[in-house]
Amino acid sequence: MNEVYKKVETIISPVYMVGGSVRDCLLGAEPKDYDFSTPHDPETIERKIREAKRKPFLTGKRFGTIGVKIGGHLVEITTFRNEIYQRGSRKPDVVYVDDIAADLSRRDFTINAIAMRDGRIIDPFSGARDIKEKRIRCVGIATTRFKEDPLRMLRAARFAAQLGFIVDDAVLKTITKLSHRILEISKERWVGELDRLLLSPFVERGLHCLMDTGLLNYIIPELSCQREYDQRSRYHSHDLWEHTIRVTSQVPLDRDIRWAALLHDMAKPFVRYDRDDRRSTYAKHDILGYEMVIRLGGYLKWSNRRIKAVSELVRDHMNDESPLRESDNNAK
């Protein structure tokens, strides 16, 4: 039994480990975040934490969540709940329930809809099977899940990148159909998911998902034309999108560098000059790319520091000292 779980259970019982923490345990990994659910109301959770001589963190109390530090982790304990989305609203009404299965039914993907208590798995949506098969499926009807919160479409791509899982065909089709609804979500939420996607070990899977479903058309349309784009260059054997993915997956695991790798050739289709029937050149694509990143960074509501860092990395990506240079050369 997980040591963090044991310590939480000494504070409040019954309590269930839920969501990504269970998924990580089933994958044989130490959870990065710990989430727990309990039938107790928030007032009881807070009181139990204080009785255990620990400090409760109350930021999420109005949503039924109380935090507490356990073994160096900020653990969140949430009252069993369901979420009711009003038409046109991204902020659900929270309704407390008295059953763990009902609590799990509100979650996005089956791999995140598993609970564990006393070593026993509660898995009403066959999430453990999907973990074994490395597959991302929605809880219930995919259309309903994505209409409730369209950011879940982007989360599907992020989990593919993070876990190396395959997104189920039915989920991909639904995302493709509803991809335009990502525009209902704030740019800040987009960036949070994209940052995690770009820093994931299977980043190429996430990027393919963004392109294949059409999400990229709405998030960074300047990149959408790279797919099957023949660079007509003796220096490149891959189409522009495949080249971009290869560079992004090979550069150092740094947020700004990963973003710069993704965007380093975004200006190429706009500066193309066909020298003859077989060869094209892309003069000043680094300079135009620099300007385009500045505009894109403003659209995505990046900080001024990030806009400066990423745009300058794109501008300088052909310099020998650039952290992108080696990967750019190797990903021909």
N, C-alpha and C positions, 0 to 999 in steps of 0.2 A: 504493500500500500504506500502511496506517495506520502513523503514526510510532511509536506505542506498541508495535505488533506488531513493528516492525523492531528496537526496542531489546530487547524480550523475547527475540527470536530470537538476538540476540548473546549472551545469557546461557545459553539452553538450546535445543537443537534435536534432534528435530523438536518443534514446538509449534503448536497450533491455537488461534486465537481462537474462542470459542464463546458460545452463548447470546444474552443480551440485547445484548451488545456487537456481535455480528454483525447482529442485527436492526436495531439503531440505524444501523449503517453502511449497510445496504440501504435504510433509510428516508432516507438522506442527512443523518443527524444525528450529532453528536459523542456517542459513548457516555458515559453518566454513570458507569458502572462497567465495568471490564475484567476478563473472565474468560478463562483459557486452560487448555487441557488438553494433556497430554503422556503418552507411554507410560512415561516415567521414573518410578521410585518416589520417595517423599517424601524419602528420604535423599539421593538424587542431586540432586533439585531444590534442597534446602537447600545441598548442597556447591557446586553450580554458582553459586548466588547469592553465596555467600561468596567463591568464587574470582573473581567479578566485582567484588569489593570493595564489595558492597552488603549491607545488613542484612536477614536473613530474618525474617519475622513468623510465629511458630510456633503461634499459637492454634488453627488448624484442622489441625495436622499429623496428629493421630490419625484424621482423616477423609480424609487424603491431600492436604490443601491447604496450600500455603506462600504467604505474602504477600511482596511486595516493592514498594517505592515506585519508580515510573518516571514521570518528567516530571510530578510533582505528583499522580499517581494512585496509590492503593494497589491494586496489581494482584494478583490471586489466580491461582496456577498449581496445577492439580490433576491428580493421576495419573488416567489413564483408569480409570473405575470403574463399577460397577453397584450398585444398592441392592436388597436383599432385605428385604421387610417381613414380619415374623412376625405371625401373626393376633393382632389386638388391640393391636398395638404401633405407635406413631407414629415410633419410632426404628429406622431400617433398619440391617441389617448391611451393611457396606461390603465389596464384593468387587472387587479390581482386575482389570481386563481389558486386553487388548492391542490393541483395535480401536476406532477413533474412532466407528464406527457403533454399536457396542455401548454406548459411553459416551453417545451422543446418545439412545439408546432409553429411558433412564431419566427423561428430562425431561418436563415437564408438557404443554406445548403445542408444536405444530409450529413456531410462530414463534420459539420458544426452543431448537429442536433443530437448529440449523444451525451448521456449523463453517467456518472459512476458513483456508487456508494458502497462502502465496505467491500470493495473489490468486485462488486456486481455491476454489470453493464446494463443500462436502460437505453434501448436503441429502437424506438418505434418506427423509424424511417429507414432502417437498414444502412445506416451510415458506416458501420464497421465493415460491411461488405464493400461499400464504395471505396473506403480507404484501402482495403486489400486489393481491389481492382484498379486503384489509382484513378478514380473517376469523380468528376464534379457534377452532381445532380441537385436540383432544387428540392426543397421540402414542399410537397404539394404541387400545385400548378405553377409552372415557371412564369407564365404571363402575370398571374396574381402577385407573385413575389417581386417581380421587376417593376410592376406598376406601383406597388406600395412604396418602393424606394429604388429608383433607377440606378443609384450608385452600385447596387448589387451586380449589375452587368459588368461594371469595371472591376468589382471585387472578384468575379469569376476569372477574369484575365489575370488578376494579381495572384490568386491562389494557384492558377496553372503555373505561373512563373515561380512562385514560392515553393511549391511542393513537387513540381514536375508531373502533375496530374493531367489527364485528358478531360477537356470539357465535353460533357455528353452532347450528342448530336441534337437532341431535342432542345437543350439549353442554348446551343449555338444558333439554332434556327430562330428561337424566340428573341435572343439578343439582336440578331440581324433585323428582325421585324420591328423591334422597339428601340433600335439604336438611337433614333432621333430624340428620344426622351431623356437622354443624358444631358441635354441642354436645360432640363428643369433643375439640375443640381448645381450648386455653387462651384465656382472654379477652385476654391480652397479645398473642397472635398475631393475634386478630381486630383489635384496635385498630391494630396496625402496618399492616395492609392497609387498614383504613378511613381512617386518617390520609392515606395516599397517595392513595386514591380521592378523598377530599374535596378534595385539593389539585391534582387533575388537570384538564386543560383541557376534557375532555368528561365532567365529573362527572355530568351528567344521564343519560348512557348507563349509567354504573355504578349509579346509584341505581335506574333502571328495572329493571336486571338483578336487583338485590337484591329488589325487590318482586315482579317477574314470576315468579321462581323459588321464592319462599317463603322464601328465606334470611332476609329481614327478620323473618319470624314468630318466628324463634329468636334473632336477634341483638338486635333492638329491637322487641319485639312491640307496644309502645305506638304505634309508627308504622304498623303493618300495617293498621289500620282506616282510615287516611286515604285509601286508594285509592277513587275514585268517591264520596267523602264530600261530599255537597252541603252547602255552608256556609249556604245559604239567607240570603244577605246581599247587600244592594245594593252593597256595597263589593268583592265578589269574584265574578268571572265564571268562575273555574276551580275544579275540585274541590280539596279540601284537599291532596292529595298533589302535584298539579301545581303548586299554589301553593308548597308547600314546596320542590320541585325548582327552581322558578324563582328563589326567594329565594336558595337555596344557591348556585346558579350565578352569581348577580350580585353577591354581597357580596365584599369584599376577600379576596385570596388569603392568608388567615391561618388557621392551624389552629383556634384557639379560636373565631374568628368563624364559620368554616365549620361547625363543630360546633353552635354556637348557632343558626345559620340552619336547620340540619337539624332541630333540636329546638324551635324557638321556638314552634310551635303544637301541640306534642305533647299538651297538656292540653285542647285545645278539645273533643274528643268527650266528655270526662268532665264538662264544666261547661255543656253546651248547655241553653239554655232556649228553648223555642218560644213566641214571643210571640203568634203567630197561625199561620194556615195557610201563610204565605209567608215569614216572617222569624224567624230565630233569633238569639239573642245569646249571648255567651261571657264573662260577667263573671268577672274574676279569673283568667282562663286564664294570665296572665303569672305570677301568684303561685303557682298550683298547678304550673305548668310549672317554676318555680324549684325547688320541692320535689321534683318528679319527676326533674329532672336530677341533683340531689344523690344520690338513690337509685340512679339509673342509673349515675352516675360511680363509685359504690362497687362496683356489680356488675361494671363493666368494668375495675375496678382502676386507675382513673385516679389520678394524684397529687392530693394535697389542693389544690395550686395550680391544677391544671386544673379540678377540680370547682368551685372557687370562681369562677374566671374565666368558665367556660361558663354556670354557673347564674345568675350575676349578669347576664350578657349577655342571657339568656332573660328574666329578671325585668324588665329595663329596656328590652326591645326596642321598646316603643311610645313611649319618650321621644324627643323631637326630636333629641337629641344622640347617640342610639344609632347605631353603625355598621351596624345592620341596618335602620334606619328607612326610608331611601330605597329600598332594594331591596324591602322589605316593601310599601311604597306602590306601587311600579312593577309588582309581580308580582300584581296583582289578578286 
